[in-house]
């Protein structure tokens, strides 16, 4: 079980921001986001990302797509 990075109330505030940025509302959206945060926090190789965040390749592709389209930057600017 992962360390709780964000609590339910925080996710409820974050989710509309993702939707405003046109990021797909998939069941794994929270896990994908938390996987990206975990990877940035720990600096582990993508392939060693714990399974409970989803497939490492899926999380990596989301990060790459969000970064390439400036979505990740805009998300972080909103959060700051």
N, C-alpha and C positions, 0 to 999 in steps of 0.2 A: 504494500500500500504506500502510495507516494506521500511525501510531506505535503501538507496543505499549503499551497502557495497563495491561493485566494479562497475566500469563503463564499458561501452561496449568495449572500447579499451583495458582495462585490461583483460576482459574476452577473447577477441580475442588472447591475448598472453597466457592466461592460458589454453585454450582449447587444443592446441597442446601438452602441457605437460601431460594432462590427457590421450590423445590418445597414447602418447609415453609409458605411464605406463600401457597401455592396459585396461583402465577404459572405460566401454561401453559408446558410444556416443549416449545417449538417449536424447529425447527432454527435459527431466526434469533434466539433469545433472547439469546445472547451478543452478537450484532451490535446488537440493539436496545438492550441495556443499555449497551454501549460507545458507541453513538450518543448516548444521553442524557448520559452522562458527558462525551463530547466537546463536546456543545452547552453544557452547564453550565460546562465549563472554558473554552471559547473565547467564549461569549456571542454566537455567530453566529446569525443568523436561522435558524429551522428549515428554511426552503426552501433554504438554502445548505449544509445538512448533506451531507458527501461521500457519494457513492453506495454506497461499500463498507459503510456501516452499514445499508443498506436504503433503502427509500423514506422520504423525510423525513416524509411524512404518517403513515406507519405508526409510525415512532419517536415522533412527536409524540402520536399517539393513545394509545400505550402509556404515555408519560409522564403524559398527562392522566388516563388511567384509573387508573394506579397512585397518582397524587397524590390524586385524588378519593376513592379508597377507602382512603386512608391506608397503602397497601402500600409506597409509596416511602419514606414517613416511617419506618415500622417497619423496612424494610430498612436504611436509613441508621442507625437506632438500634442495630440488631444489629451492623452493621459498625463503629460507633464503639466 
